[in-house]
């Protein structure tokens, strides 16, 4: 049997996989990092009975998934009391970023998809991520979540039904999505409300997550007219207090990043494009969920003209 201490040599190879699982399970960079750290600690202490350290990847996947399930169970209680809509912590690319965060950025880490996964129970979410996203066979999934294969098949059927019922729309052409998203950011930057009207779908949805720590709408806005009015107010406030709007990337899609004149981060808004229009905008303003990105500004102070 492989010595558990040998896992230290595989730390950098295993970490991206472990973070990929934990982030998709939790939708939180901070919680995913905590899970990965705890998983390594447990792995180095030695494998529980029934876990084979001869296969480090399987070992790491099992420990990480089980910890993520436990973490999500406690996190769900907190999220039930969350102030306003809940959105995941954005995952931004950076040359200086922790290598563990350099996971494959596909539809399953999009903001919209992570919100959809919140409808699943912790075990359903684990089975879905392991089977549908990472491609593990049923025997491995069953061993990881400590269920039998038949149960896992049933769990996946239930999870798929929930996911398919609300699966977010995306344009298949990434270049086309990015072009329309860039046009949206340009229209906001220029204060071009007529341009926004042309870009937004009639049933566009706007969601803001302030978590009680930043000013944000308490329920989603639906409909082009209302969203344009709301964006118009944001544009006026931004111009008044010198906000800097940049095109960036979050969770594998083009995003609008807003900073103070001093460069402090205020918000990250992901832009969902489908059928040639912007269909959803999800704006993360909660400073607690932006700290992993860099220096975060105080939105309340900014709107008072103090930042």
PyMOL commands that set and color helices and strands:
alter all, ss='L'
color gray80, all
select helices_A, chain A and resi 4-26+29-45+56-80+99-101+107-109+111-117+122-133+138-145+149-166+174-190+193-199+224-241+287-289+299-303
alter helices_A, ss='H'
color red, helices_A
select strands_A, chain A and resi 200-209+221-222+244-250+253-259+265-274+277-284
alter strands_A, ss='S'
color yellow, strands_A
deselect
rebuild
show_as cartoon
